Amino acid sequence: MPNQNTQSLCDRMLAVMADVNGQVAEREELVEAIAIALLTRKNLFILGAPGQAKSYAINQFRARITGARQFERLLSKQTDEEQLFGRIDLASLLPGGVAQAVLDSDPRYQQMHSSLKDRLANGQDAGELPEQMERHRKALAELHGSEPQVNTTGKIPESDICFIDEIFKCNDGVLNSLLTALNERKYTNEGRTYPIPTISFFAASNEIPNFNDSQEKILEALYDRLELKVVTENIFDRNKRMTILRNKQSKRNEQIVASITLEQLLDMQKEVQLVSIPDAVNDLADGILFELRRNGISISDRKYLSYYPIAQAKAWLSGHAMVQTVDLLALKNYLWRKPADRAMVEATLTRMCVNPMQDKVNNIRGMAAEAHGDFETASKDTSKPDAAKKALIKLRGELVRLYGMQQELANSSQSDSETALTAELLDDLEKINRSAHEALQYTPIPLSQLAALQ
């Protein structure tokens, strides 16, 4: 393992991911999604049957972030807002009383309190400290009197990372506060709204609500606030199951080998934001959006316009200074909403991102073949005068249009292999052009010349 002092921030995050992956089996996708959520300050939802290490993987990752204030809660219909966001400090309501939060945030009172503890611990006389503390407490009560305070210690408003299990069990009473916290990172306390420091909310559930049901539809907004989504399955590989079993029996799954600090995580987020995004990647992302919508997958403009931090995080984890097309594969856990859409999203991303130039070339080649087929059908129609000539003119126009698209691809080629693909495409377009002209006994004109004539 590299020396901790010489490791880059990226190396440290990768070490944490590898350490967590060593504790679970077949959860690489989930572990990467957790890392991306933390690097981009997004929320993550995990869907899976009970016993699939959803909570365990999250908790293993959280345990490796030192200095981060953590909050965890298993929700039920009885969970109230106080259990998540804190309860009224009764002392703040009593005449002459002062909330504990006020005392905790007052430097002078805390200094006297610390001194008193030290004296008593060392067997010394308390002296006048209790009287001084009481006088100061009364002064604070005068200053902050009639100000109801909520004690948020250990709750969501004071947590850096939150894990909410069975999130859809929440009741109407806490729904609005959860929505605001997840979406805006804010919490309203006695009529005043405060920012909360939470980096990411992690949520898990065994099922997704039926949003067509009028009673469950209210949870749809909560589901949409969980931008990243991962589905878990039971461990498929027997050898991996046995490895995890042996690690559990030998207690090796309790060891933490790699960790990061909260400050390092914040620095990582800054580095991720510096990863550049080429125009070609944005163009590809827009093409993916069009293709998915064309296949009936609903993606809002808001969701699409927020895709890039995920791509930046994936590029950063892969050691890329700028986002590359393959980094968009990380969107497979971002662009689906219904579990049934996962396969279509992943297949589309793989087809368009692994070799996007090949996909574009194939699309143009397909349009050319279709135009050629239309020409052959129309040119054989003897019932119409000049049908063949008109069909050739139409085909020429389409081939010139496709030639322009081929030239754009050729000019944007970034490797020898991409240049070769565009050159092969031009050859195919020219073959169709020659074949059509020769079929009507016309002299073929190269597409470059036909384009120049227009």
Steps between C-alpha positions, in 0.01 A plus 500: 500500500646845409625728777207706633708818471565451129159372391295730281145575604375278220722213615359534850141485380581198283665334800185551707288357219729197472488451877120507504481267199715259697227482765211430261452296185367613162433851628755688286224695327348604833836594652585718200157663517558581870833663411346699214216617724748628760720665235202681343286567811215298350259258666501125440217246519563126524223259406530135596356211694580462871839353580688627193753711695348832395532656844824315569675641192390854583606468862836353403566799274380751761724343762802588285432875501650634821380829645165484320194533721269209425126446535312174450135414550270212407166661417156374590155654485552603863822693433437866579682816399669532839682169448648631175547871556502548878255602768415825677734575788252551785747722683460759223126524578529552875521852647864567578602187310756475222535230236791260524596591144553861610723388787696266272569779250609760758883501530512660847248263652678201348835621632361527853331161466827340391689662788241377748529144368879509529489628858255237613689225318820603681330522839527879515251742648252640247541849644279767347463327162147367562376848595674655200350241270154559640530877455614452143219251435244753621651764271468260206140426602424873493660531159337193348178486696177407320697336220386138461798285411513153348776273625641358175804329652557165330216558253484575126560877531843434651604200290739479204378161375153359555370147448125448508390139477150412375457861395155450349362406840503869592168657591343822376624685808868471410469488119523874433800545729676206335427638153651838589802338660569269204439758230614830647717395795290720728302454819231727645527540877220689674428714195864564413673313217862392537743329262605149601848358430393160364715390206287205393190316608507123456171316500400137463180307455374156405246647261393808308158647580217461252475859381172423324346447842354825631630432854855426383527763227601755763832310528586557132668833569717333765603230253597762241726676753718187508694569181724194487340155515650151527331160505664216694467125446601194699862390458522293181855366513551214748871569552424859596233385744746263664766771524261735681391216729859416596582868558197532727594189698859618548391858591705639209194693386534720809836644397534847347805525277437830317321818604467869412419807704205730450740777398654275235155416366422872464830548316411209273173671411697809392727291278200332338354839411821586313465208256423660162212394277565514122223619270504158333399340831212742546391425143512128572303544823233687307492220244453247780213708636333505157545125452358412843203731457440351157476160666242619750722565801398822674789729597426855607706796382596566863646153534682515166649843571648366824671194349854637479618480867451123485708479183766722659516277807531186289775662292684607817483148643633369166794740500372709208578872486189553288180304463525228237213331324537181704454702820137552402444130577464610864166652400350150502416562867367850433279495192252227592194555712316170469699182567361360175686777311844403630582258219406750229702779663809283543479357147462847349794637697719205406413530133551876483788550743737207459552584132290809422662559161402150388142566609484827307655341193250215515211745524613685187566175319150381591339819368698465176387140455139600561524782244656260249216254553242775442682597179496144365129463572405838347721460193318179402159667503415503127158655560650844555698695238854590597458303822857372487648844436301656784605217731866564414465872573344418838775250579768752405358752743495248782853378424630856499338555839657183636833597342489821704443298817789270405729799455408631846587165651828487310596844625420403860695172493739471792689183408620302200228242556227766490651649186495155341132456591401828334708415192321165469168680531591735214592200285158347567321824415694527175416137410130575536544818297680318217258208502197728463652705217620193311159333535355785295805516272612838632859600563562495877592830663699480826308617808754773569418655160125456547528675836697785345226551238234557765 
